[in-house]
């Protein structure tokens, strides 16, 4: 087990902390030394073996805690939010190191199953082979990271995965001539044929309409897009290579994620035309929150 707060013995050195569980198992000294030094080498903490926890940084302490788990050669590793006490930069480097360690253990033929608890979706998406999304102890979806992102089975998963989160708006499906359309305030947008076929049974009913910020584009730079929505910009967050634009229409707030090179003039209080990539939208049952638009 690797704990959130390291849980190292303060009076023991790094070496002694890593060796403690093996001593309790009464393993030979030579084997203990070999295991500890092998783990220390994998985690790049050989120069810390004589230091006590108070002489190490948070990231170094967490590596010792991981090393203490590795030397036991367990069948399953349990990680309880191990990076939440670290600063942002260190969290990224430790995330990469744990992922590398997982691969190294697999390549060496050792058991490498890791159950990793985190509230940080970036950690989950980048590190996980499979992710289990829980809401109040109820499993909402177990899937690969790419499926959780692109094919969320319900509204909770759709809103939880992604930053900024998916725009999810109460709306209504209706027939506009021969096309199935969704009504967002006073704006009408048509669903592509494949999605329309999937949700036809819900025409005339209230639904949840969902679309990710990156699937909203600038109509000014894509004039070939016929359907667009005009919103009043409330906030623009400059991220350098991209902009997060928060805008409202009929009192409903949306967020769009546009690359800076594709953005013309934006600013607080301005009206701006956006186009919605309706091929990437999601429709959720209003009562059950189930995604009814998955193709």
Secondary structure, DSSP 8 states (H G I E B T S, - for coil): -B-TT----TTSBHHHHHHHHHHHTT--HHHHHHHHHHHHHHTT-GGGTT-BGGGS-HHHHHHHHHHHHHTTT-SEEEEESTTTTS-HHHHHHHHHHHHHHHHHHHHTT---EEEEE-S-HHHHHHH-SSEEEEETTEEEEEE-HHHHHHS-SBHHHHHHSSSS--EEEEEEEEEETTEEEEEETTEEEE--HHHHHHHGGGTTSEEEEEE-GGGEEETTT-TT----EEEEEEEEEE-SSEEEEEEEETTEEEEEEEEGGG--S--TT-EEEEEE-GGG-EEEETTT-BB----
